[in-house]
Amino acid sequence: MTAQNVWAQPGFEQSTPSDWSASYAKFLTGSGTHAAKTLKLYQEILEYVARGQLAATVFQEYYPRFAQTHGTRYTERLNELAAGFLRDLVELSARESEKSAGAENLDVEVALPVFDSANPARWFEQYAEFAGQLNARALKAYRRQLDQVANGEASPEEVQQKVSSQMSRQLPDTLQRVGHLYLDMMNQLNDIRANYEEEYFLGLVALAKGREKDPIVLVALSGPQGGVACASLTVANTTAERTPVRYTGTEIRRLDGVGAAFPPKIVIQPETLELGPGEEATLSFSIQLDADRYETDTPYMGFLYITGDGDLRVEMQLRIVATPSAGKEI
């Protein structure tokens, strides 16, 4: 394909709007809309975390899985966007060069580089050849102008005026088109980013809603006020892969909602654990029942999540009651 054939295609001249402010307004509107939607989804996720349906570490835990599933598709879209932007810039350069060559009656055609997503490095090689050919054609035009002056066919002032007039006609249009290309790329980049964020957050929402149906293990703990409440649990890796086991706890608060929530003083043994396929282990955990936190004979509630890679997940609802200590019995 030659530069001349590209710019002879019908409809290209009309493809760029006359007023770039419309593209800029679209960019600002799109950015605001995307930001509002992302913020709404983010707040929804935080509500799930606050209710204990998602662990506080869910963002970093879910992201690797999401990137593995969707990363290739979004990478391809970004590559296509970058390729399209570079292609349009090259075509614009070819167009301006074609005009200059036409003014000097030069018939040298320059082939455009073709982007191949399977071999992006080849595009840069072709672009180097393309730029070299454009420079050679420009030098030929300059040489022709110098020959005209040397042969007395034109004065230096006439050549200077001709070049200045050509630049004054082409430059505003060229700058406007470059601005359109940039804003169009930013609009498409905004769309890709918004789709990525929305799909990521919707995946978290689906994860939270799916876990609403998961069985919850109810664990009752009690111990003397000022002492320790203990419990144990056996967990098994039912997946086909070896996985580390992680612990995440929520804040504790009174079951009737009175008073502020507070972080528990909890100790889990073993502190680090890794299970192979089909393996199981017993976990023990203890909670310090400080007198300034736990009123006696008052139920408190919190959640403890035991998670691993894949589908390994145990959700425990802790029901905690501090009993009167022996020294306070009447």
ZADO-1210 file (C-alpha; in nm, 4 decimals, padded with zeros to 6 digits):
<atoms>
<atom x="00.0000" y="00.0000" z="00.0000" code="MET" pos="1"/>
<atom x="00.1382" y="00.3435" z="-00.0875" code="THR" pos="2"/>
<atom x="00.0863" y="00.6735" z="00.0857" code="ALA" pos="3"/>
<atom x="-00.0917" y="00.8040" z="-00.2214" code="GLN" pos="4"/>
<atom x="-00.3418" y="00.5182" z="-00.2190" code="ASN" pos="5"/>
<atom x="-00.4081" y="00.5568" z="00.1526" code="VAL" pos="6"/>
<atom x="-00.5009" y="00.9199" z="00.1324" code="TRP" pos="7"/>
<atom x="-00.7091" y="00.8678" z="-00.1802" code="ALA" pos="8"/>
<atom x="-00.9513" y="00.6525" z="00.0187" code="GLN" pos="9"/>
<atom x="-01.2920" y="00.8232" z="00.0408" code="PRO" pos="10"/>
<atom x="-01.4070" y="00.9522" z="00.3749" code="GLY" pos="11"/>
<atom x="-01.0691" y="01.0023" z="00.5419" code="PHE" pos="12"/>
<atom x="-01.0795" y="01.3796" z="00.5192" code="GLU" pos="13"/>
<atom x="-01.4186" y="01.3740" z="00.6915" code="GLN" pos="14"/>
<atom x="-01.3030" y="01.1337" z="00.9648" code="SER" pos="15"/>
<atom x="-01.1644" y="01.4167" z="01.1779" code="THR" pos="16"/>
<atom x="-01.4165" y="01.6636" z="01.3231" code="PRO" pos="17"/>
<atom x="-01.3551" y="02.0292" z="01.2574" code="SER" pos="18"/>
<atom x="-01.3723" y="02.1204" z="01.6272" code="ASP" pos="19"/>
<atom x="-01.1404" y="01.9247" z="01.8590" code="TRP" pos="20"/>
<atom x="-01.3196" y="02.0641" z="02.1651" code="SER" pos="21"/>
<atom x="-01.5925" y="01.8014" z="02.1101" code="ALA" pos="22"/>
<atom x="-01.3333" y="01.5254" z="02.1569" code="SER" pos="23"/>
<atom x="-01.1984" y="01.6975" z="02.4675" code="TYR" pos="24"/>
<atom x="-01.5486" y="01.7325" z="02.6138" code="ALA" pos="25"/>
<atom x="-01.6093" y="01.3630" z="02.5477" code="LYS" pos="26"/>
<atom x="-01.2850" y="01.2802" z="02.7292" code="PHE" pos="27"/>
<atom x="-01.3822" y="01.4847" z="03.0374" code="LEU" pos="28"/>
<atom x="-01.7365" y="01.3453" z="03.0456" code="THR" pos="29"/>
<atom x="-01.6179" y="00.9874" z="03.0051" code="GLY" pos="30"/>
<atom x="-01.3558" y="01.0281" z="03.2784" code="SER" pos="31"/>
<atom x="-01.6119" y="01.1633" z="03.5225" code="GLY" pos="32"/>
<atom x="-01.8641" y="00.8892" z="03.4445" code="THR" pos="33"/>
<atom x="-01.6064" y="00.6129" z="03.4776" code="HIS" pos="34"/>
<atom x="-01.4784" y="00.7535" z="03.8075" code="ALA" pos="35"/>
<atom x="-01.8285" y="00.7723" z="03.9557" code="ALA" pos="36"/>
<atom x="-01.9081" y="00.4126" z="03.8561" code="LYS" pos="37"/>
<atom x="-01.5780" y="00.2845" z="03.9949" code="THR" pos="38"/>
<atom x="-01.6292" y="00.4695" z="04.3246" code="LEU" pos="39"/>
<atom x="-01.9790" y="00.3227" z="04.3630" code="LYS" pos="40"/>
<atom x="-01.8514" y="-00.0322" z="04.3084" code="LEU" pos="41"/>
<atom x="-01.5585" y="00.0272" z="04.5436" code="TYR" pos="42"/>
<atom x="-01.7943" y="00.1430" z="04.8186" code="GLN" pos="43"/>
<atom x="-02.0090" y="-00.1655" z="04.7637" code="GLU" pos="44"/>
<atom x="-01.7039" y="-00.3870" z="04.8128" code="ILE" pos="45"/>
<atom x="-01.6151" y="-00.2014" z="05.1329" code="LEU" pos="46"/>
<atom x="-01.9664" y="-00.2710" z="05.2634" code="GLU" pos="47"/>
<atom x="-01.9163" y="-00.6428" z="05.1998" code="TYR" pos="48"/>
<atom x="-01.5859" y="-00.6245" z="05.3879" code="VAL" pos="49"/>
<atom x="-01.7495" y="-00.4397" z="05.6774" code="ALA" pos="50"/>
<atom x="-02.0225" y="-00.7060" z="05.6997" code="ARG" pos="51"/>
<atom x="-01.7603" y="-00.9801" z="05.7028" code="GLY" pos="52"/>
<atom x="-01.8649" y="-01.1292" z="05.3671" code="GLN" pos="53"/>
<atom x="-01.5236" y="-01.0486" z="05.2202" code="LEU" pos="54"/>
<atom x="-01.1880" y="-01.0443" z="05.3936" code="ALA" pos="55"/>
<atom x="-01.0048" y="-00.7141" z="05.4264" code="ALA" pos="56"/>
<atom x="-00.7255" y="-00.8633" z="05.2140" code="THR" pos="57"/>
<atom x="-00.9606" y="-00.9619" z="04.9305" code="VAL" pos="58"/>
<atom x="-00.8195" y="-00.7028" z="04.6879" code="PHE" pos="59"/>
<atom x="-00.4659" y="-00.8416" z="04.6846" code="GLN" pos="60"/>
<atom x="-00.5884" y="-01.2005" z="04.7059" code="GLU" pos="61"/>
<atom x="-00.8344" y="-01.1739" z="04.4163" code="TYR" pos="62"/>
<atom x="-00.6194" y="-00.9667" z="04.1795" code="TYR" pos="63"/>
<atom x="-00.3687" y="-01.2394" z="04.0755" code="PRO" pos="64"/>
<atom x="-00.6574" y="-01.4697" z="03.9824" code="ARG" pos="65"/>
<atom x="-00.8300" y="-01.1905" z="03.7881" code="PHE" pos="66"/>
<atom x="-00.5097" y="-01.0930" z="03.6051" code="ALA" pos="67"/>
<atom x="-00.4426" y="-01.4541" z="03.5095" code="GLN" pos="68"/>
<atom x="-00.7944" y="-01.4915" z="03.3665" code="THR" pos="69"/>
<atom x="-00.8370" y="-01.1551" z="03.1933" code="HIS" pos="70"/>
<atom x="-00.4873" y="-01.0091" z="03.1612" code="GLY" pos="71"/>
<atom x="-00.4146" y="-01.1454" z="02.8123" code="THR" pos="72"/>
<atom x="-00.7362" y="-01.0046" z="02.6675" code="ARG" pos="73"/>
<atom x="-00.6725" y="-00.6551" z="02.8049" code="TYR" pos="74"/>
<atom x="-00.3077" y="-00.6641" z="02.6983" code="THR" pos="75"/>
<atom x="-00.4179" y="-00.7410" z="02.3426" code="GLU" pos="76"/>
<atom x="-00.6617" y="-00.4489" z="02.3503" code="ARG" pos="77"/>
<atom x="-00.3874" y="-00.2140" z="02.4691" code="LEU" pos="78"/>
<atom x="-00.1538" y="-00.3381" z="02.1968" code="ASN" pos="79"/>
<atom x="-00.4224" y="-00.2830" z="01.9343" code="GLU" pos="80"/>
<atom x="-00.4851" y="00.0688" z="02.0639" code="LEU" pos="81"/>
<atom x="-00.1153" y="00.1561" z="02.0599" code="ALA" pos="82"/>
<atom x="-00.0773" y="00.0077" z="01.7118" code="ALA" pos="83"/>
<atom x="-00.3730" y="00.2075" z="01.5822" code="GLY" pos="84"/>
<atom x="-00.2375" y="00.5315" z="01.7279" code="PHE" pos="85"/>
<atom x="00.1072" y="00.4753" z="01.5771" code="LEU" pos="86"/>
<atom x="-00.0465" y="00.3764" z="01.2444" code="ARG" pos="87"/>
<atom x="-00.2530" y="00.6965" z="01.2330" code="ASP" pos="88"/>
<atom x="00.0521" y="00.9085" z="01.3144" code="LEU" pos="89"/>
<atom x="00.2477" y="00.7400" z="01.0369" code="VAL" pos="90"/>
<atom x="-00.0353" y="00.7942" z="00.7902" code="GLU" pos="91"/>
<atom x="-00.0524" y="01.1593" z="00.8906" code="LEU" pos="92"/>
<atom x="00.3209" y="01.1958" z="00.8311" code="SER" pos="93"/>
<atom x="00.2833" y="01.0247" z="00.4951" code="ALA" pos="94"/>
<atom x="00.0000" y="01.2583" z="00.4010" code="ARG" pos="95"/>
<atom x="00.2002" y="01.5720" z="00.4783" code="GLU" pos="96"/>
<atom x="00.5004" y="01.4354" z="00.2950" code="SER" pos="97"/>
<atom x="00.2791" y="01.3494" z="-00.0023" code="GLU" pos="98"/>
<atom x="00.1586" y="01.7098" z="-00.0194" code="LYS" pos="99"/>
<atom x="00.5135" y="01.8421" z="-00.0134" code="SER" pos="100"/>
<atom x="00.6207" y="01.5923" z="-00.2796" code="ALA" pos="101"/>
<atom x="00.3224" y="01.6885" z="-00.4949" code="GLY" pos="102"/>
<atom x="00.4195" y="02.0539" z="-00.4753" code="ALA" pos="103"/>
<atom x="00.7583" y="01.9636" z="-00.6246" code="GLU" pos="104"/>
<atom x="00.6135" y="01.7170" z="-00.8794" code="ASN" pos="105"/>
<atom x="00.7911" y="01.4213" z="-00.7202" code="LEU" pos="106"/>
<atom x="00.6449" y="01.0814" z="-00.8028" code="ASP" pos="107"/>
<atom x="00.8362" y="00.8797" z="-00.5416" code="VAL" pos="108"/>
<atom x="00.5923" y="00.6539" z="-00.3525" code="GLU" pos="109"/>
<atom x="00.6649" y="00.5456" z="00.0052" code="VAL" pos="110"/>
<atom x="00.5078" y="00.2257" z="00.1432" code="ALA" pos="111"/>
<atom x="00.3532" y="00.2480" z="00.4890" code="LEU" pos="112"/>
<atom x="00.4717" y="00.0096" z="00.7639" code="PRO" pos="113"/>
<atom x="00.2137" y="-00.2530" z="00.8591" code="VAL" pos="114"/>
<atom x="00.1729" y="-00.3450" z="01.2259" code="PHE" pos="115"/>
<atom x="00.1594" y="-00.7164" z="01.3046" code="ASP" pos="116"/>
<atom x="00.0657" y="-00.7930" z="01.6672" code="SER" pos="117"/>
<atom x="00.2498" y="-01.1247" z="01.6378" code="ALA" pos="118"/>
<atom x="00.5741" y="-00.9445" z="01.5506" code="ASN" pos="119"/>
<atom x="00.5643" y="-00.5875" z="01.6896" code="PRO" pos="120"/>
<atom x="00.9412" y="-00.5440" z="01.6558" code="ALA" pos="121"/>
<atom x="00.9061" y="-00.5718" z="01.2770" code="ARG" pos="122"/>
<atom x="00.6885" y="-00.2597" z="01.2757" code="TRP" pos="123"/>
<atom x="00.9733" y="-00.0515" z="01.4186" code="PHE" pos="124"/>
<atom x="01.2085" y="-00.1904" z="01.1569" code="GLU" pos="125"/>
<atom x="00.9602" y="-00.0950" z="00.8846" code="GLN" pos="126"/>
<atom x="00.9119" y="00.2467" z="01.0443" code="TYR" pos="127"/>
<atom x="01.2863" y="00.3137" z="01.0338" code="ALA" pos="128"/>
<atom x="01.2825" y="00.2293" z="00.6617" code="GLU" pos="129"/>
<atom x="00.9726" y="00.4447" z="00.6121" code="PHE" pos="130"/>
<atom x="01.1280" y="00.7448" z="00.7904" code="ALA" pos="131"/>
<atom x="01.4448" y="00.7066" z="00.5856" code="GLY" pos="132"/>
<atom x="01.2472" y="00.7092" z="00.2611" code="GLN" pos="133"/>
<atom x="01.0534" y="01.0195" z="00.3700" code="LEU" pos="134"/>
<atom x="01.3793" y="01.1968" z="00.4521" code="ASN" pos="135"/>
<atom x="01.5257" y="01.0951" z="00.1162" code="ALA" pos="136"/>
<atom x="01.2208" y="01.2344" z="-00.0624" code="ARG" pos="137"/>
<atom x="01.2398" y="01.5581" z="00.1385" code="ALA" pos="138"/>
<atom x="01.6091" y="01.5954" z="00.0548" code="LEU" pos="139"/>
<atom x="01.5258" y="01.5459" z="-00.3124" code="LYS" pos="140"/>
<atom x="01.2693" y="01.8251" z="-00.2896" code="ALA" pos="141"/>
<atom x="01.5201" y="02.0553" z="-00.1192" code="TYR" pos="142"/>
<atom x="01.7796" y="01.9730" z="-00.3830" code="ARG" pos="143"/>
<atom x="01.5329" y="02.0596" z="-00.6576" code="ARG" pos="144"/>
<atom x="01.4648" y="02.3974" z="-00.4944" code="GLN" pos="145"/>
<atom x="01.8388" y="02.4687" z="-00.4703" code="LEU" pos="146"/>
<atom x="01.8835" y="02.3732" z="-00.8343" code="ASP" pos="147"/>
<atom x="01.6068" y="02.6147" z="-00.9299" code="GLN" pos="148"/>
<atom x="01.7865" y="02.8936" z="-00.7486" code="VAL" pos="149"/>
<atom x="02.1233" y="02.7946" z="-00.8962" code="ALA" pos="150"/>
<atom x="01.9788" y="02.7854" z="-01.2495" code="ASN" pos="151"/>
<atom x="01.8101" y="03.1213" z="-01.2061" code="GLY" pos="152"/>
<atom x="01.4625" y="02.9690" z="-01.2378" code="GLU" pos="153"/>
<atom x="01.3646" y="03.1117" z="-00.8963" code="ALA" pos="154"/>
<atom x="01.5065" y="03.3590" z="-00.6487" code="SER" pos="155"/>
<atom x="01.5872" y="03.2651" z="-00.2864" code="PRO" pos="156"/>
<atom x="01.3053" y="03.4925" z="-00.1744" code="GLU" pos="157"/>
<atom x="01.0574" y="03.3121" z="-00.3991" code="GLU" pos="158"/>
<atom x="01.1610" y="02.9709" z="-00.2689" code="VAL" pos="159"/>
<atom x="01.1431" y="03.0951" z="00.0899" code="GLN" pos="160"/>
<atom x="00.7995" y="03.2440" z="00.0299" code="GLN" pos="161"/>
<atom x="00.6783" y="02.9215" z="-00.1308" code="LYS" pos="162"/>
<atom x="00.7962" y="02.7078" z="00.1609" code="VAL" pos="163"/>
<atom x="00.6582" y="02.9515" z="00.4191" code="SER" pos="164"/>
<atom x="00.3200" y="02.9639" z="00.2464" code="SER" pos="165"/>
<atom x="00.3032" y="02.5849" z="00.2286" code="GLN" pos="166"/>
<atom x="00.3876" y="02.5472" z="00.5968" code="MET" pos="167"/>
<atom x="00.1333" y="02.8101" z="00.7036" code="SER" pos="168"/>
<atom x="-00.1385" y="02.6205" z="00.5161" code="ARG" pos="169"/>
<atom x="-00.0453" y="02.2717" z="00.6396" code="GLN" pos="170"/>
<atom x="00.0704" y="02.3265" z="00.9988" code="LEU" pos="171"/>
<atom x="-00.2620" y="02.4264" z="01.1660" code="PRO" pos="172"/>
<atom x="-00.4430" y="02.1344" z="01.0047" code="ASP" pos="173"/>
<atom x="-00.1638" y="01.8944" z="01.1015" code="THR" pos="174"/>
<atom x="-00.1590" y="02.0076" z="01.4644" code="LEU" pos="175"/>
<atom x="-00.5364" y="01.9791" z="01.4837" code="GLN" pos="176"/>
<atom x="-00.5287" y="01.6254" z="01.3492" code="ARG" pos="177"/>
<atom x="-00.2535" y="01.5245" z="01.5921" code="VAL" pos="178"/>
<atom x="-00.4653" y="01.6619" z="01.8777" code="GLY" pos="179"/>
<atom x="-00.7634" y="01.4577" z="01.7578" code="HIS" pos="180"/>
<atom x="-00.5551" y="01.1427" z="01.7380" code="LEU" pos="181"/>
<atom x="-00.4267" y="01.1934" z="02.0918" code="TYR" pos="182"/>
<atom x="-00.7702" y="01.2641" z="02.2411" code="LEU" pos="183"/>
<atom x="-00.9231" y="00.9721" z="02.0545" code="ASP" pos="184"/>
<atom x="-00.6531" y="00.7448" z="02.1953" code="MET" pos="185"/>
<atom x="-00.7130" y="00.8793" z="02.5483" code="MET" pos="186"/>
<atom x="-01.0880" y="00.8192" z="02.5148" code="ASN" pos="187"/>
<atom x="-01.0297" y="00.4592" z="02.4093" code="GLN" pos="188"/>
<atom x="-00.7723" y="00.4127" z="02.6849" code="LEU" pos="189"/>
<atom x="-01.0261" y="00.5437" z="02.9356" code="ASN" pos="190"/>
<atom x="-01.2803" y="00.2901" z="02.8100" code="ASP" pos="191"/>
<atom x="-01.0338" y="00.0024" z="02.8456" code="ILE" pos="192"/>
<atom x="-00.9378" y="00.1107" z="03.1963" code="ARG" pos="193"/>
<atom x="-01.3030" y="00.1554" z="03.2985" code="ALA" pos="194"/>
<atom x="-01.3973" y="-00.1869" z="03.1618" code="ASN" pos="195"/>
<atom x="-01.1030" y="-00.3440" z="03.3431" code="TYR" pos="196"/>
<atom x="-01.1940" y="-00.1824" z="03.6760" code="GLU" pos="197"/>
<atom x="-01.5651" y="-00.2603" z="03.6386" code="GLU" pos="198"/>
<atom x="-01.5013" y="-00.6243" z="03.5523" code="GLU" pos="199"/>
<atom x="-01.2613" y="-00.6545" z="03.8464" code="TYR" pos="200"/>
<atom x="-01.5051" y="-00.5062" z="04.0997" code="PHE" pos="201"/>
<atom x="-01.8025" y="-00.6996" z="03.9600" code="LEU" pos="202"/>
<atom x="-01.5955" y="-01.0149" z="04.0086" code="GLY" pos="203"/>
<atom x="-01.5540" y="-00.9225" z="04.3747" code="LEU" pos="204"/>
<atom x="-01.9273" y="-00.8544" z="04.4065" code="VAL" pos="205"/>
<atom x="-02.0038" y="-01.1948" z="04.2549" code="ALA" pos="206"/>
<atom x="-01.7545" y="-01.3516" z="04.4950" code="LEU" pos="207"/>
<atom x="-01.9270" y="-01.1890" z="04.7929" code="ALA" pos="208"/>
<atom x="-02.2761" y="-01.2862" z="04.6746" code="LYS" pos="209"/>
<atom x="-02.1640" y="-01.6413" z="04.6044" code="GLY" pos="210"/>
<atom x="-02.0304" y="-01.6689" z="04.9552" code="ARG" pos="211"/>
<atom x="-02.3644" y="-01.5635" z="05.1005" code="GLU" pos="212"/>
<atom x="-02.4691" y="-01.9248" z="05.0323" code="LYS" pos="213"/>
<atom x="-02.1547" y="-02.0778" z="05.1836" code="ASP" pos="214"/>
<atom x="-02.2067" y="-02.2540" z="05.5156" code="PRO" pos="215"/>
<atom x="-02.0764" y="-02.0611" z="05.8144" code="ILE" pos="216"/>
<atom x="-01.9051" y="-02.2465" z="06.0960" code="VAL" pos="217"/>
<atom x="-02.0358" y="-02.1181" z="06.4279" code="LEU" pos="218"/>
<atom x="-01.7720" y="-02.1287" z="06.7007" code="VAL" pos="219"/>
<atom x="-01.8705" y="-02.0513" z="07.0593" code="ALA" pos="220"/>
<atom x="-01.5938" y="-01.9314" z="07.2891" code="LEU" pos="221"/>
<atom x="-01.6145" y="-01.8472" z="07.6549" code="SER" pos="222"/>
<atom x="-01.3703" y="-01.7807" z="07.9316" code="GLY" pos="223"/>
<atom x="-01.3263" y="-01.5756" z="08.2463" code="PRO" pos="224"/>
<atom x="-01.3133" y="-01.1976" z="08.2070" code="GLN" pos="225"/>
<atom x="-00.9476" y="-01.1013" z="08.1992" code="GLY" pos="226"/>
<atom x="-00.8535" y="-01.4531" z="08.0932" code="GLY" pos="227"/>
<atom x="-00.8451" y="-01.6399" z="07.7615" code="VAL" pos="228"/>
<atom x="-01.1088" y="-01.8143" z="07.5488" code="ALA" pos="229"/>
<atom x="-00.9795" y="-02.1032" z="07.3359" code="CYS" pos="230"/>
<atom x="-01.1039" y="-02.3206" z="07.0497" code="ALA" pos="231"/>
<atom x="-00.9647" y="-02.5537" z="06.7827" code="SER" pos="232"/>
<atom x="-01.0640" y="-02.6465" z="06.4298" code="LEU" pos="233"/>
<atom x="-00.9526" y="-02.8996" z="06.1692" code="THR" pos="234"/>
<atom x="-00.9114" y="-02.7716" z="05.8114" code="VAL" pos="235"/>
<atom x="-00.8474" y="-02.9792" z="05.4989" code="ALA" pos="236"/>
<atom x="-00.7184" y="-02.8888" z="05.1534" code="ASN" pos="237"/>
<atom x="-00.9814" y="-03.0261" z="04.9145" code="THR" pos="238"/>
<atom x="-00.8136" y="-02.8800" z="04.6055" code="THR" pos="239"/>
<atom x="-00.5665" y="-03.0507" z="04.3731" code="ALA" pos="240"/>
<atom x="-00.2856" y="-02.8035" z="04.4417" code="GLU" pos="241"/>
<atom x="-00.0605" y="-02.7332" z="04.7374" code="ARG" pos="242"/>
<atom x="-00.1631" y="-02.4111" z="04.9054" code="THR" pos="243"/>
<atom x="-00.0537" y="-02.1810" z="05.1870" code="PRO" pos="244"/>
<atom x="-00.3160" y="-02.1204" z="05.4553" code="VAL" pos="245"/>
<atom x="-00.3925" y="-01.7609" z="05.5543" code="ARG" pos="246"/>
<atom x="-00.5887" y="-01.6170" z="05.8447" code="TYR" pos="247"/>
<atom x="-00.7959" y="-01.2997" z="05.8365" code="THR" pos="248"/>
<atom x="-01.0117" y="-01.1698" z="06.1181" code="GLY" pos="249"/>
<atom x="-01.2682" y="-00.8907" z="06.1449" code="THR" pos="250"/>
<atom x="-01.3251" y="-00.6569" z="06.4343" code="GLU" pos="251"/>
<atom x="-01.5281" y="-00.7711" z="06.7346" code="ILE" pos="252"/>
<atom x="-01.8437" y="-00.5974" z="06.8532" code="ARG" pos="253"/>
<atom x="-02.1372" y="-00.6649" z="07.0817" code="ARG" pos="254"/>
<atom x="-02.4045" y="-00.8839" z="06.9257" code="LEU" pos="255"/>
<atom x="-02.6708" y="-00.6212" z="07.0018" code="ASP" pos="256"/>
<atom x="-02.4687" y="-00.3543" z="06.8199" code="GLY" pos="257"/>
<atom x="-02.4111" y="-00.1377" z="07.1265" code="VAL" pos="258"/>
<atom x="-02.0743" y="00.0351" z="07.1441" code="GLY" pos="259"/>
<atom x="-01.7858" y="00.0531" z="06.9011" code="ALA" pos="260"/>
<atom x="-01.6133" y="-00.2401" z="06.7311" code="ALA" pos="261"/>
<atom x="-01.2543" y="-00.3197" z="06.8255" code="PHE" pos="262"/>
<atom x="-00.9750" y="-00.5476" z="06.6979" code="PRO" pos="263"/>
<atom x="-00.9437" y="-00.8740" z="06.8896" code="PRO" pos="264"/>
<atom x="-00.6287" y="-00.9918" z="07.0605" code="LYS" pos="265"/>
<atom x="-00.6118" y="-01.3310" z="06.8923" code="ILE" pos="266"/>
<atom x="-00.3315" y="-01.5872" z="06.8683" code="VAL" pos="267"/>
<atom x="-00.3475" y="-01.8656" z="06.6064" code="ILE" pos="268"/>
<atom x="-00.1256" y="-02.1731" z="06.6024" code="GLN" pos="269"/>
<atom x="00.0494" y="-02.2697" z="06.3883" code="PRO" pos="270"/>
<atom x="00.1298" y="-01.9162" z="06.2666" code="GLU" pos="271"/>
<atom x="00.2272" y="-02.0447" z="05.9217" code="THR" pos="272"/>
<atom x="00.0810" y="-02.3475" z="05.7505" code="LEU" pos="273"/>
<atom x="00.0906" y="-02.5070" z="05.4057" code="GLU" pos="274"/>
<atom x="-00.1268" y="-02.8014" z="05.3025" code="LEU" pos="275"/>
<atom x="-00.0828" y="-03.0423" z="05.0149" code="GLY" pos="276"/>
<atom x="-00.3766" y="-03.1942" z="04.8241" code="PRO" pos="277"/>
<atom x="-00.5947" y="-03.3900" z="05.0663" code="GLY" pos="278"/>
<atom x="-00.3884" y="-03.2925" z="05.3709" code="GLU" pos="279"/>
<atom x="-00.5498" y="-03.1622" z="05.6889" code="GLU" pos="280"/>
<atom x="-00.4305" y="-02.9914" z="06.0048" code="ALA" pos="281"/>
<atom x="-00.5703" y="-02.8776" z="06.3395" code="THR" pos="282"/>
<atom x="-00.5668" y="-02.5064" z="06.4170" code="LEU" pos="283"/>
<atom x="-00.5963" y="-02.3688" z="06.7673" code="SER" pos="284"/>
<atom x="-00.6742" y="-02.0090" z="06.8475" code="PHE" pos="285"/>
<atom x="-00.7204" y="-01.8078" z="07.1631" code="SER" pos="286"/>
<atom x="-00.8708" y="-01.4655" z="07.2340" code="ILE" pos="287"/>
<atom x="-00.7695" y="-01.2426" z="07.5241" code="GLN" pos="288"/>
<atom x="-01.0846" y="-01.1284" z="07.7118" code="LEU" pos="289"/>
<atom x="-00.9695" y="-00.7940" z="07.8508" code="ASP" pos="290"/>
<atom x="-01.2023" y="-00.6473" z="08.1135" code="ALA" pos="291"/>
<atom x="-01.2042" y="-00.3058" z="07.9448" code="ASP" pos="292"/>
<atom x="-01.3330" y="-00.4659" z="07.6210" code="ARG" pos="293"/>
<atom x="-01.5647" y="-00.7509" z="07.7208" code="TYR" pos="294"/>
<atom x="-01.8531" y="-00.7114" z="07.9621" code="GLU" pos="295"/>
<atom x="-01.9471" y="-01.0269" z="08.1467" code="THR" pos="296"/>
<atom x="-02.2343" y="-01.2431" z="08.0262" code="ASP" pos="297"/>
<atom x="-02.2645" y="-01.0293" z="07.7097" code="THR" pos="298"/>
<atom x="-02.2298" y="-01.1991" z="07.3701" code="PRO" pos="299"/>
<atom x="-01.9830" y="-01.0521" z="07.1224" code="TYR" pos="300"/>
<atom x="-01.9457" y="-01.1451" z="06.7561" code="MET" pos="301"/>
<atom x="-01.6706" y="-01.1421" z="06.4956" code="GLY" pos="302"/>
<atom x="-01.5561" y="-01.3402" z="06.1916" code="PHE" pos="303"/>
<atom x="-01.2407" y="-01.5381" z="06.1245" code="LEU" pos="304"/>
<atom x="-01.1579" y="-01.6437" z="05.7665" code="TYR" pos="305"/>
<atom x="-00.9212" y="-01.9249" z="05.6830" code="ILE" pos="306"/>
<atom x="-00.8329" y="-01.9063" z="05.3141" code="THR" pos="307"/>
<atom x="-00.5954" y="-02.0586" z="05.0639" code="GLY" pos="308"/>
<atom x="-00.5447" y="-02.0722" z="04.6903" code="ASP" pos="309"/>
<atom x="-00.8367" y="-02.1826" z="04.4761" code="GLY" pos="310"/>
<atom x="-01.1547" y="-02.2785" z="04.6609" code="ASP" pos="311"/>
<atom x="-01.0059" y="-02.3413" z="05.0033" code="LEU" pos="312"/>
<atom x="-01.2063" y="-02.1179" z="05.2362" code="ARG" pos="313"/>
<atom x="-01.3561" y="-02.1581" z="05.5816" code="VAL" pos="314"/>
<atom x="-01.5720" y="-01.8819" z="05.7297" code="GLU" pos="315"/>
<atom x="-01.6190" y="-01.8907" z="06.1045" code="MET" pos="316"/>
<atom x="-01.8541" y="-01.6747" z="06.3050" code="GLN" pos="317"/>
<atom x="-01.7151" y="-01.6312" z="06.6540" code="LEU" pos="318"/>
<atom x="-01.9595" y="-01.5979" z="06.9437" code="ARG" pos="319"/>
<atom x="-01.7621" y="-01.4804" z="07.2458" code="ILE" pos="320"/>
<atom x="-01.8849" y="-01.4544" z="07.6050" code="VAL" pos="321"/>
<atom x="-01.6773" y="-01.3457" z="07.9011" code="ALA" pos="322"/>
<atom x="-01.7873" y="-01.5074" z="08.2258" code="THR" pos="323"/>
<atom x="-01.7296" y="-01.3537" z="08.5683" code="PRO" pos="324"/>
<atom x="-01.3845" y="-01.4312" z="08.6973" code="SER" pos="325"/>
<atom x="-01.3519" y="-01.6418" z="09.0113" code="ALA" pos="326"/>
<atom x="-01.2366" y="-01.3441" z="09.2192" code="GLY" pos="327"/>
<atom x="-01.5526" y="-01.1471" z="09.1366" code="LYS" pos="328"/>
<atom x="-01.8077" y="-01.4136" z="09.2246" code="GLU" pos="329"/>
<atom x="-02.0462" y="-01.3113" z="09.5034" code="ILE" pos="330"/>
</atoms>
